[in-house]
Amino acid sequence: MPGYGALVTNCDLDRRRARGLSRWWPGAGTVSPRAAAPRDAAWLHVSAGLGTSPYTPVRFACRPEATLLTLRARD
């Protein structure tokens, strides 16, 4: 929902991490996505996607989205 975010997710991610870039580590779902992440935390990127779900075959207040990520090795 605009201004609110995902109402539900169809996975084990909490709603705050259902879209965009955040850090993930075991136990990350119990703290704020903006909390300081451990050094070995993984980066997580979730896009809104392009399609629909078999359970809800419509998109409501969520524009289709495709993301191009460029990964580079650390120096």
PDB file with SEQRES, HELIX, SHEET and CRYST1 records, atoms N, CA, C and O in Angstrom:
SEQRES   1 A   75  MET PRO GLY TYR GLY ALA LEU VAL THR ASN CYS ASP LEU          
SEQRES   2 A   75  ASP ARG ARG ARG ALA ARG GLY LEU SER ARG TRP TRP PRO          
SEQRES   3 A   75  GLY ALA GLY THR VAL SER PRO ARG ALA ALA ALA PRO ARG          
SEQRES   4 A   75  ASP ALA ALA TRP LEU HIS VAL SER ALA GLY LEU GLY THR          
SEQRES   5 A   75  SER PRO TYR THR PRO VAL ARG PHE ALA CYS ARG PRO GLU          
SEQRES   6 A   75  ALA THR LEU LEU THR LEU ARG ALA ARG ASP                      
HELIX    1 AA1 ARG A   15  ARG A   17  5                                   3    
HELIX    2 AA2 ALA A   28  THR A   30  5                                   3    
SHEET    1 AA1 2 GLY A  20  TRP A  24  0                                        
SHEET    2 AA1 2 ALA A  42  VAL A  46 -1                                        
CRYST1    1.000    1.000    1.000  90.00  90.00  90.00 P 1           1          
ATOM      1  N   MET A   1       0.848  -1.180   0.000  1.00  0.00           N  
ATOM      2  CA  MET A   1       0.000   0.000   0.000  1.00  0.00           C  
ATOM      3  C   MET A   1       0.890   1.239   0.000  1.00  0.00           C  
ATOM      4  O   MET A   1       1.864   1.297   0.751  1.00  0.00           O  
ATOM      5  N   PRO A   2       0.574   2.224  -0.825  1.00  0.00           N  
ATOM      6  CA  PRO A   2       1.381   3.445  -0.839  1.00  0.00           C  
ATOM      7  C   PRO A   2       1.420   4.091   0.545  1.00  0.00           C  
ATOM      8  O   PRO A   2       0.391   4.250   1.202  1.00  0.00           O  
ATOM      9  N   GLY A   3       2.613   4.454   0.966  1.00  0.00           N  
ATOM     10  CA  GLY A   3       2.775   5.105   2.259  1.00  0.00           C  
ATOM     11  C   GLY A   3       2.783   4.155   3.440  1.00  0.00           C  
ATOM     12  O   GLY A   3       3.076   4.570   4.561  1.00  0.00           O  
ATOM     13  N   TYR A   4       2.466   2.884   3.212  1.00  0.00           N  
ATOM     14  CA  TYR A   4       2.418   1.905   4.304  1.00  0.00           C  
ATOM     15  C   TYR A   4       3.332   0.725   4.044  1.00  0.00           C  
ATOM     16  O   TYR A   4       4.023   0.262   4.952  1.00  0.00           O  
ATOM     17  N   GLY A   5       3.345   0.233   2.816  1.00  0.00           N  
ATOM     18  CA  GLY A   5       4.142  -0.935   2.474  1.00  0.00           C  
ATOM     19  C   GLY A   5       3.282  -2.176   2.327  1.00  0.00           C  
ATOM     20  O   GLY A   5       2.061  -2.094   2.195  1.00  0.00           O  
ATOM     21  N   ALA A   6       3.939  -3.327   2.352  1.00  0.00           N  
ATOM     22  CA  ALA A   6       3.240  -4.597   2.152  1.00  0.00           C  
ATOM     23  C   ALA A   6       2.281  -4.873   3.304  1.00  0.00           C  
ATOM     24  O   ALA A   6       2.604  -4.640   4.469  1.00  0.00           O  
ATOM     25  N   LEU A   7       1.104  -5.371   2.961  1.00  0.00           N  
ATOM     26  CA  LEU A   7       0.143  -5.777   3.993  1.00  0.00           C  
ATOM     27  C   LEU A   7       0.487  -7.162   4.524  1.00  0.00           C  
ATOM     28  O   LEU A   7       0.407  -7.421   5.725  1.00  0.00           O  
ATOM     29  N   VAL A   8       0.870  -8.041   3.615  1.00  0.00           N  
ATOM     30  CA  VAL A   8       1.276  -9.400   3.974  1.00  0.00           C  
ATOM     31  C   VAL A   8       2.414  -9.818   3.050  1.00  0.00           C  
ATOM     32  O   VAL A   8       2.648  -9.183   2.022  1.00  0.00           O  
ATOM     33  N   THR A   9       3.118 -10.880   3.412  1.00  0.00           N  
ATOM     34  CA  THR A   9       4.124 -11.460   2.529  1.00  0.00           C  
ATOM     35  C   THR A   9       3.810 -12.937   2.391  1.00  0.00           C  
ATOM     36  O   THR A   9       3.169 -13.524   3.262  1.00  0.00           O  
ATOM     37  N   ASN A  10       4.253 -13.532   1.313  1.00  0.00           N  
ATOM     38  CA  ASN A  10       4.019 -14.969   1.131  1.00  0.00           C  
ATOM     39  C   ASN A  10       5.301 -15.754   1.406  1.00  0.00           C  
ATOM     40  O   ASN A  10       5.555 -16.791   0.793  1.00  0.00           O  
ATOM     41  N   CYS A  11       6.107 -15.237   2.343  1.00  0.00           N  
ATOM     42  CA  CYS A  11       7.363 -15.888   2.715  1.00  0.00           C  
ATOM     43  C   CYS A  11       7.646 -15.593   4.182  1.00  0.00           C  
ATOM     44  O   CYS A  11       6.815 -15.003   4.873  1.00  0.00           O  
ATOM     45  N   ASP A  12       8.803 -15.999   4.650  1.00  0.00           N  
ATOM     46  CA  ASP A  12       9.147 -15.790   6.056  1.00  0.00           C  
ATOM     47  C   ASP A  12       9.746 -14.420   6.347  1.00  0.00           C  
ATOM     48  O   ASP A  12      10.108 -14.143   7.490  1.00  0.00           O  
ATOM     49  N   LEU A  13       9.860 -13.560   5.346  1.00  0.00           N  
ATOM     50  CA  LEU A  13      10.364 -12.206   5.589  1.00  0.00           C  
ATOM     51  C   LEU A  13       9.323 -11.391   6.324  1.00  0.00           C  
ATOM     52  O   LEU A  13       8.124 -11.528   6.082  1.00  0.00           O  
ATOM     53  N   ASP A  14       9.791 -10.536   7.232  1.00  0.00           N  
ATOM     54  CA  ASP A  14       8.823  -9.634   7.858  1.00  0.00           C  
ATOM     55  C   ASP A  14       8.457  -8.546   6.851  1.00  0.00           C  
ATOM     56  O   ASP A  14       9.200  -8.300   5.901  1.00  0.00           O  
ATOM     57  N   ARG A  15       7.331  -7.908   7.056  1.00  0.00           N  
ATOM     58  CA  ARG A  15       6.803  -6.933   6.096  1.00  0.00           C  
ATOM     59  C   ARG A  15       7.778  -5.797   5.809  1.00  0.00           C  
ATOM     60  O   ARG A  15       7.786  -5.271   4.696  1.00  0.00           O  
ATOM     61  N   ARG A  16       8.595  -5.406   6.775  1.00  0.00           N  
ATOM     62  CA  ARG A  16       9.516  -4.284   6.586  1.00  0.00           C  
ATOM     63  C   ARG A  16      10.594  -4.596   5.569  1.00  0.00           C  
ATOM     64  O   ARG A  16      11.168  -3.677   4.985  1.00  0.00           O  
ATOM     65  N   ARG A  17      10.885  -5.865   5.340  1.00  0.00           N  
ATOM     66  CA  ARG A  17      11.912  -6.251   4.371  1.00  0.00           C  
ATOM     67  C   ARG A  17      11.313  -6.787   3.073  1.00  0.00           C  
ATOM     68  O   ARG A  17      12.021  -7.407   2.280  1.00  0.00           O  
ATOM     69  N   ALA A  18      10.036  -6.559   2.847  1.00  0.00           N  
ATOM     70  CA  ALA A  18       9.351  -7.115   1.686  1.00  0.00           C  
ATOM     71  C   ALA A  18       9.645  -6.353   0.397  1.00  0.00           C  
ATOM     72  O   ALA A  18       9.196  -6.767  -0.672  1.00  0.00           O  
ATOM     73  N   ARG A  19      10.381  -5.258   0.473  1.00  0.00           N  
ATOM     74  CA  ARG A  19      10.721  -4.497  -0.731  1.00  0.00           C  
ATOM     75  C   ARG A  19      11.927  -3.612  -0.450  1.00  0.00           C  
ATOM     76  O   ARG A  19      12.028  -2.997   0.612  1.00  0.00           O  
ATOM     77  N   GLY A  20      12.836  -3.556  -1.410  1.00  0.00           N  
ATOM     78  CA  GLY A  20      13.988  -2.677  -1.281  1.00  0.00           C  
ATOM     79  C   GLY A  20      15.240  -3.398  -0.809  1.00  0.00           C  
ATOM     80  O   GLY A  20      15.301  -4.628  -0.808  1.00  0.00           O  
ATOM     81  N   LEU A  21      16.233  -2.622  -0.409  1.00  0.00           N  
ATOM     82  CA  LEU A  21      17.532  -3.136  -0.006  1.00  0.00           C  
ATOM     83  C   LEU A  21      17.653  -3.086   1.510  1.00  0.00           C  
ATOM     84  O   LEU A  21      17.358  -2.064   2.128  1.00  0.00           O  
ATOM     85  N   SER A  22      18.082  -4.181   2.101  1.00  0.00           N  
ATOM     86  CA  SER A  22      18.305  -4.230   3.549  1.00  0.00           C  
ATOM     87  C   SER A  22      19.379  -5.263   3.836  1.00  0.00           C  
ATOM     88  O   SER A  22      19.869  -5.922   2.919  1.00  0.00           O  
ATOM     89  N   ARG A  23      19.744  -5.407   5.089  1.00  0.00           N  
ATOM     90  CA  ARG A  23      20.701  -6.418   5.515  1.00  0.00           C  
ATOM     91  C   ARG A  23      19.926  -7.525   6.204  1.00  0.00           C  
ATOM     92  O   ARG A  23      18.907  -7.268   6.845  1.00  0.00           O  
ATOM     93  N   TRP A  24      20.413  -8.782   6.073  1.00  0.00           N  
ATOM     94  CA  TRP A  24      19.750  -9.916   6.702  1.00  0.00           C  
ATOM     95  C   TRP A  24      20.776 -10.783   7.398  1.00  0.00           C  
ATOM     96  O   TRP A  24      21.870 -11.012   6.881  1.00  0.00           O  
ATOM     97  N   TRP A  25      20.415 -11.262   8.573  1.00  0.00           N  
ATOM     98  CA  TRP A  25      21.205 -12.218   9.330  1.00  0.00           C  
ATOM     99  C   TRP A  25      20.245 -13.004  10.202  1.00  0.00           C  
ATOM    100  O   TRP A  25      19.127 -12.546  10.438  1.00  0.00           O  
ATOM    101  N   PRO A  26      20.641 -14.165  10.686  1.00  0.00           N  
ATOM    102  CA  PRO A  26      19.737 -14.935  11.554  1.00  0.00           C  
ATOM    103  C   PRO A  26      19.286 -14.064  12.731  1.00  0.00           C  
ATOM    104  O   PRO A  26      20.110 -13.489  13.442  1.00  0.00           O  
ATOM    105  N   GLY A  27      17.994 -13.976  12.921  1.00  0.00           N  
ATOM    106  CA  GLY A  27      17.439 -13.128  13.971  1.00  0.00           C  
ATOM    107  C   GLY A  27      17.125 -11.724  13.521  1.00  0.00           C  
ATOM    108  O   GLY A  27      16.644 -10.919  14.319  1.00  0.00           O  
ATOM    109  N   ALA A  28      17.384 -11.398  12.249  1.00  0.00           N  
ATOM    110  CA  ALA A  28      17.154 -10.039  11.754  1.00  0.00           C  
ATOM    111  C   ALA A  28      15.682  -9.650  11.788  1.00  0.00           C  
ATOM    112  O   ALA A  28      15.364  -8.463  11.865  1.00  0.00           O  
ATOM    113  N   GLY A  29      14.781 -10.620  11.731  1.00  0.00           N  
ATOM    114  CA  GLY A  29      13.358 -10.316  11.737  1.00  0.00           C  
ATOM    115  C   GLY A  29      12.846  -9.778  13.058  1.00  0.00           C  
ATOM    116  O   GLY A  29      11.707  -9.319  13.139  1.00  0.00           O  
ATOM    117  N   THR A  30      13.672  -9.827  14.096  1.00  0.00           N  
ATOM    118  CA  THR A  30      13.234  -9.352  15.405  1.00  0.00           C  
ATOM    119  C   THR A  30      13.687  -7.927  15.695  1.00  0.00           C  
ATOM    120  O   THR A  30      13.342  -7.371  16.738  1.00  0.00           O  
ATOM    121  N   VAL A  31      14.461  -7.323  14.779  1.00  0.00           N  
ATOM    122  CA  VAL A  31      14.950  -5.954  14.974  1.00  0.00           C  
ATOM    123  C   VAL A  31      14.568  -5.092  13.773  1.00  0.00           C  
ATOM    124  O   VAL A  31      14.133  -5.612  12.746  1.00  0.00           O  
ATOM    125  N   SER A  32      14.729  -3.803  13.900  1.00  0.00           N  
ATOM    126  CA  SER A  32      14.418  -2.874  12.817  1.00  0.00           C  
ATOM    127  C   SER A  32      15.349  -3.098  11.629  1.00  0.00           C  
ATOM    128  O   SER A  32      16.530  -3.387  11.825  1.00  0.00           O  
ATOM    129  N   PRO A  33      14.839  -2.971  10.392  1.00  0.00           N  
ATOM    130  CA  PRO A  33      15.705  -3.091   9.218  1.00  0.00           C  
ATOM    131  C   PRO A  33      16.811  -2.035   9.207  1.00  0.00           C  
ATOM    132  O   PRO A  33      17.814  -2.212   8.516  1.00  0.00           O  
ATOM    133  N   ARG A  34      16.654  -0.967   9.938  1.00  0.00           N  
ATOM    134  CA  ARG A  34      17.657   0.095   9.991  1.00  0.00           C  
ATOM    135  C   ARG A  34      18.676  -0.131  11.113  1.00  0.00           C  
ATOM    136  O   ARG A  34      19.608   0.660  11.266  1.00  0.00           O  
ATOM    137  N   ALA A  35      18.511  -1.192  11.893  1.00  0.00           N  
ATOM    138  CA  ALA A  35      19.448  -1.483  12.983  1.00  0.00           C  
ATOM    139  C   ALA A  35      20.824  -1.808  12.423  1.00  0.00           C  
ATOM    140  O   ALA A  35      20.948  -2.291  11.297  1.00  0.00           O  
ATOM    141  N   ALA A  36      21.849  -1.543  13.208  1.00  0.00           N  
ATOM    142  CA  ALA A  36      23.212  -1.853  12.780  1.00  0.00           C  
ATOM    143  C   ALA A  36      23.343  -3.350  12.568  1.00  0.00           C  
ATOM    144  O   ALA A  36      23.036  -4.143  13.458  1.00  0.00           O  
ATOM    145  N   ALA A  37      23.801  -3.731  11.383  1.00  0.00           N  
ATOM    146  CA  ALA A  37      23.928  -5.149  11.035  1.00  0.00           C  
ATOM    147  C   ALA A  37      25.312  -5.654  11.410  1.00  0.00           C  
ATOM    148  O   ALA A  37      26.279  -4.892  11.383  1.00  0.00           O  
ATOM    149  N   PRO A  38      25.418  -6.935  11.761  1.00  0.00           N  
ATOM    150  CA  PRO A  38      26.746  -7.512  11.990  1.00  0.00           C  
ATOM    151  C   PRO A  38      27.581  -7.427  10.714  1.00  0.00           C  
ATOM    152  O   PRO A  38      27.038  -7.321   9.615  1.00  0.00           O  
ATOM    153  N   ARG A  39      28.875  -7.472  10.866  1.00  0.00           N  
ATOM    154  CA  ARG A  39      29.791  -7.342   9.723  1.00  0.00           C  
ATOM    155  C   ARG A  39      29.552  -8.409   8.659  1.00  0.00           C  
ATOM    156  O   ARG A  39      29.715  -8.141   7.468  1.00  0.00           O  
ATOM    157  N   ASP A  40      29.167  -9.615   9.075  1.00  0.00           N  
ATOM    158  CA  ASP A  40      28.975 -10.709   8.116  1.00  0.00           C  
ATOM    159  C   ASP A  40      27.528 -10.838   7.622  1.00  0.00           C  
ATOM    160  O   ASP A  40      27.180 -11.839   6.995  1.00  0.00           O  
ATOM    161  N   ALA A  41      26.695  -9.851   7.895  1.00  0.00           N  
ATOM    162  CA  ALA A  41      25.300  -9.894   7.442  1.00  0.00           C  
ATOM    163  C   ALA A  41      25.239  -9.841   5.915  1.00  0.00           C  
ATOM    164  O   ALA A  41      26.043  -9.164   5.274  1.00  0.00           O  
ATOM    165  N   ALA A  42      24.294 -10.550   5.356  1.00  0.00           N  
ATOM    166  CA  ALA A  42      24.120 -10.573   3.898  1.00  0.00           C  
ATOM    167  C   ALA A  42      23.266  -9.391   3.450  1.00  0.00           C  
ATOM    168  O   ALA A  42      22.407  -8.912   4.190  1.00  0.00           O  
ATOM    169  N   TRP A  43      23.515  -8.934   2.232  1.00  0.00           N  
ATOM    170  CA  TRP A  43      22.649  -7.923   1.623  1.00  0.00           C  
ATOM    171  C   TRP A  43      21.442  -8.641   1.036  1.00  0.00           C  
ATOM    172  O   TRP A  43      21.571  -9.732   0.480  1.00  0.00           O  
ATOM    173  N   LEU A  44      20.289  -8.036   1.158  1.00  0.00           N  
ATOM    174  CA  LEU A  44      19.048  -8.608   0.648  1.00  0.00           C  
ATOM    175  C   LEU A  44      18.334  -7.554  -0.184  1.00  0.00           C  
ATOM    176  O   LEU A  44      18.079  -6.449   0.296  1.00  0.00           O  
ATOM    177  N   HIS A  45      18.013  -7.886  -1.420  1.00  0.00           N  
ATOM    178  CA  HIS A  45      17.234  -6.974  -2.265  1.00  0.00           C  
ATOM    179  C   HIS A  45      15.982  -7.698  -2.724  1.00  0.00           C  
ATOM    180  O   HIS A  45      16.058  -8.794  -3.280  1.00  0.00           O  
ATOM    181  N   VAL A  46      14.837  -7.087  -2.490  1.00  0.00           N  
ATOM    182  CA  VAL A  46      13.552  -7.659  -2.892  1.00  0.00           C  
ATOM    183  C   VAL A  46      12.831  -6.617  -3.742  1.00  0.00           C  
ATOM    184  O   VAL A  46      12.670  -5.471  -3.322  1.00  0.00           O  
ATOM    185  N   SER A  47      12.396  -7.017  -4.938  1.00  0.00           N  
ATOM    186  CA  SER A  47      11.645  -6.087  -5.784  1.00  0.00           C  
ATOM    187  C   SER A  47      10.163  -6.442  -5.734  1.00  0.00           C  
ATOM    188  O   SER A  47       9.784  -7.531  -5.303  1.00  0.00           O  
ATOM    189  N   ALA A  48       9.346  -5.515  -6.176  1.00  0.00           N  
ATOM    190  CA  ALA A  48       7.898  -5.738  -6.205  1.00  0.00           C  
ATOM    191  C   ALA A  48       7.505  -6.747  -7.275  1.00  0.00           C  
ATOM    192  O   ALA A  48       6.400  -7.287  -7.244  1.00  0.00           O  
ATOM    193  N   GLY A  49       8.404  -7.005  -8.220  1.00  0.00           N  
ATOM    194  CA  GLY A  49       8.137  -8.005  -9.248  1.00  0.00           C  
ATOM    195  C   GLY A  49       7.262  -7.507 -10.374  1.00  0.00           C  
ATOM    196  O   GLY A  49       6.856  -6.346 -10.414  1.00  0.00           O  
ATOM    197  N   LEU A  50       6.981  -8.423 -11.296  1.00  0.00           N  
ATOM    198  CA  LEU A  50       6.223  -8.070 -12.497  1.00  0.00           C  
ATOM    199  C   LEU A  50       4.868  -8.737 -12.588  1.00  0.00           C  
ATOM    200  O   LEU A  50       3.974  -8.227 -13.263  1.00  0.00           O  
ATOM    201  N   GLY A  51       4.697  -9.850 -11.932  1.00  0.00           N  
ATOM    202  CA  GLY A  51       3.479 -10.635 -12.114  1.00  0.00           C  
ATOM    203  C   GLY A  51       2.515 -10.575 -10.946  1.00  0.00           C  
ATOM    204  O   GLY A  51       2.506  -9.635 -10.152  1.00  0.00           O  
ATOM    205  N   THR A  52       1.710 -11.611 -10.875  1.00  0.00           N  
ATOM    206  CA  THR A  52       0.718 -11.730  -9.809  1.00  0.00           C  
ATOM    207  C   THR A  52       0.845 -13.103  -9.163  1.00  0.00           C  
ATOM    208  O   THR A  52       1.646 -13.931  -9.597  1.00  0.00           O  
ATOM    209  N   SER A  53       0.076 -13.333  -8.159  1.00  0.00           N  
ATOM    210  CA  SER A  53       0.061 -14.603  -7.447  1.00  0.00           C  
ATOM    211  C   SER A  53      -1.121 -15.436  -7.913  1.00  0.00           C  
ATOM    212  O   SER A  53      -2.150 -14.873  -8.289  1.00  0.00           O  
ATOM    213  N   PRO A  54      -1.007 -16.760  -7.902  1.00  0.00           N  
ATOM    214  CA  PRO A  54      -2.166 -17.580  -8.253  1.00  0.00           C  
ATOM    215  C   PRO A  54      -3.337 -17.370  -7.290  1.00  0.00           C  
ATOM    216  O   PRO A  54      -4.493 -17.605  -7.645  1.00  0.00           O  
ATOM    217  N   TYR A  55      -3.030 -16.932  -6.086  1.00  0.00           N  
ATOM    218  CA  TYR A  55      -4.080 -16.729  -5.077  1.00  0.00           C  
ATOM    219  C   TYR A  55      -4.765 -15.380  -5.214  1.00  0.00           C  
ATOM    220  O   TYR A  55      -5.943 -15.243  -4.883  1.00  0.00           O  
ATOM    221  N   THR A  56      -4.036 -14.384  -5.700  1.00  0.00           N  
ATOM    222  CA  THR A  56      -4.613 -13.061  -5.950  1.00  0.00           C  
ATOM    223  C   THR A  56      -4.130 -12.591  -7.321  1.00  0.00           C  
ATOM    224  O   THR A  56      -3.102 -11.920  -7.413  1.00  0.00           O  
ATOM    225  N   PRO A  57      -4.854 -12.933  -8.385  1.00  0.00           N  
ATOM    226  CA  PRO A  57      -4.382 -12.650  -9.742  1.00  0.00           C  
ATOM    227  C   PRO A  57      -4.563 -11.197 -10.202  1.00  0.00           C  
ATOM    228  O   PRO A  57      -4.817 -10.952 -11.381  1.00  0.00           O  
ATOM    229  N   VAL A  58      -4.436 -10.241  -9.287  1.00  0.00           N  
ATOM    230  CA  VAL A  58      -4.496  -8.827  -9.633  1.00  0.00           C  
ATOM    231  C   VAL A  58      -3.398  -8.091  -8.868  1.00  0.00           C  
ATOM    232  O   VAL A  58      -2.931  -8.566  -7.833  1.00  0.00           O  
ATOM    233  N   ARG A  59      -2.995  -6.947  -9.374  1.00  0.00           N  
ATOM    234  CA  ARG A  59      -2.068  -6.072  -8.655  1.00  0.00           C  
ATOM    235  C   ARG A  59      -2.870  -4.877  -8.188  1.00  0.00           C  
ATOM    236  O   ARG A  59      -3.597  -4.272  -8.975  1.00  0.00           O  
ATOM    237  N   PHE A  60      -2.750  -4.532  -6.925  1.00  0.00           N  
ATOM    238  CA  PHE A  60      -3.486  -3.396  -6.370  1.00  0.00           C  
ATOM    239  C   PHE A  60      -2.499  -2.460  -5.686  1.00  0.00           C  
ATOM    240  O   PHE A  60      -1.806  -2.858  -4.750  1.00  0.00           O  
ATOM    241  N   ALA A  61      -2.436  -1.226  -6.149  1.00  0.00           N  
ATOM    242  CA  ALA A  61      -1.577  -0.191  -5.564  1.00  0.00           C  
ATOM    243  C   ALA A  61      -0.112  -0.616  -5.509  1.00  0.00           C  
ATOM    244  O   ALA A  61       0.608  -0.241  -4.583  1.00  0.00           O  
ATOM    245  N   CYS A  62       0.333  -1.397  -6.496  1.00  0.00           N  
ATOM    246  CA  CYS A  62       1.717  -1.854  -6.545  1.00  0.00           C  
ATOM    247  C   CYS A  62       2.132  -1.952  -8.006  1.00  0.00           C  
ATOM    248  O   CYS A  62       1.808  -2.923  -8.690  1.00  0.00           O  
ATOM    249  N   ARG A  63       2.847  -0.948  -8.472  1.00  0.00           N  
ATOM    250  CA  ARG A  63       3.269  -0.945  -9.870  1.00  0.00           C  
ATOM    251  C   ARG A  63       4.264  -2.063 -10.130  1.00  0.00           C  
ATOM    252  O   ARG A  63       5.063  -2.381  -9.249  1.00  0.00           O  
ATOM    253  N   PRO A  64       4.241  -2.672 -11.314  1.00  0.00           N  
ATOM    254  CA  PRO A  64       5.246  -3.680 -11.656  1.00  0.00           C  
ATOM    255  C   PRO A  64       6.648  -3.080 -11.585  1.00  0.00           C  
ATOM    256  O   PRO A  64       6.845  -1.900 -11.875  1.00  0.00           O  
ATOM    257  N   GLU A  65       7.609  -3.898 -11.198  1.00  0.00           N  
ATOM    258  CA  GLU A  65       8.965  -3.389 -11.006  1.00  0.00           C  
ATOM    259  C   GLU A  65       9.983  -4.458 -11.391  1.00  0.00           C  
ATOM    260  O   GLU A  65       9.873  -5.612 -10.975  1.00  0.00           O  
ATOM    261  N   ALA A  66      10.960  -4.068 -12.180  1.00  0.00           N  
ATOM    262  CA  ALA A  66      12.106  -4.932 -12.497  1.00  0.00           C  
ATOM    263  C   ALA A  66      13.361  -4.183 -12.051  1.00  0.00           C  
ATOM    264  O   ALA A  66      13.440  -2.962 -12.185  1.00  0.00           O  
ATOM    265  N   THR A  67      14.326  -4.906 -11.530  1.00  0.00           N  
ATOM    266  CA  THR A  67      15.530  -4.295 -10.989  1.00  0.00           C  
ATOM    267  C   THR A  67      16.759  -4.864 -11.676  1.00  0.00           C  
ATOM    268  O   THR A  67      16.849  -6.073 -11.890  1.00  0.00           O  
ATOM    269  N   LEU A  68      17.692  -4.013 -12.016  1.00  0.00           N  
ATOM    270  CA  LEU A  68      18.970  -4.431 -12.564  1.00  0.00           C  
ATOM    271  C   LEU A  68      20.026  -4.182 -11.491  1.00  0.00           C  
ATOM    272  O   LEU A  68      20.281  -3.039 -11.112  1.00  0.00           O  
ATOM    273  N   LEU A  69      20.634  -5.257 -11.008  1.00  0.00           N  
ATOM    274  CA  LEU A  69      21.689  -5.147 -10.000  1.00  0.00           C  
ATOM    275  C   LEU A  69      23.032  -5.401 -10.655  1.00  0.00           C  
ATOM    276  O   LEU A  69      23.186  -6.361 -11.410  1.00  0.00           O  
ATOM    277  N   THR A  70      23.996  -4.555 -10.373  1.00  0.00           N  
ATOM    278  CA  THR A  70      25.352  -4.746 -10.856  1.00  0.00           C  
ATOM    279  C   THR A  70      26.210  -5.106  -9.654  1.00  0.00           C  
ATOM    280  O   THR A  70      26.385  -4.296  -8.744  1.00  0.00           O  
ATOM    281  N   LEU A  71      26.745  -6.324  -9.649  1.00  0.00           N  
ATOM    282  CA  LEU A  71      27.564  -6.797  -8.547  1.00  0.00           C  
ATOM    283  C   LEU A  71      29.029  -6.624  -8.903  1.00  0.00           C  
ATOM    284  O   LEU A  71      29.453  -6.957 -10.010  1.00  0.00           O  
ATOM    285  N   ARG A  72      29.796  -6.105  -7.961  1.00  0.00           N  
ATOM    286  CA  ARG A  72      31.221  -5.889  -8.180  1.00  0.00           C  
ATOM    287  C   ARG A  72      32.004  -6.476  -7.016  1.00  0.00           C  
ATOM    288  O   ARG A  72      31.566  -6.432  -5.866  1.00  0.00           O  
ATOM    289  N   ALA A  73      33.169  -7.025  -7.337  1.00  0.00           N  
ATOM    290  CA  ALA A  73      34.033  -7.567  -6.288  1.00  0.00           C  
ATOM    291  C   ALA A  73      34.631  -6.423  -5.472  1.00  0.00           C  
ATOM    292  O   ALA A  73      34.878  -5.334  -5.991  1.00  0.00           O  
ATOM    293  N   ARG A  74      34.857  -6.689  -4.191  1.00  0.00           N  
ATOM    294  CA  ARG A  74      35.541  -5.689  -3.366  1.00  0.00           C  
ATOM    295  C   ARG A  74      36.989  -5.573  -3.801  1.00  0.00           C  
ATOM    296  O   ARG A  74      37.585  -6.538  -4.279  1.00  0.00           O  
ATOM    297  N   ASP A  75      37.547  -4.394  -3.633  1.00  0.00           N  
ATOM    298  CA  ASP A  75      38.974  -4.182  -3.951  1.00  0.00           C  
ATOM    299  C   ASP A  75      39.838  -4.687  -2.838  1.00  0.00           C  
ATOM    300  O   ASP A  75      41.063  -4.598  -2.918  1.00  0.00           O  
TER     301      ASP A  75                                                      
END                                                                             
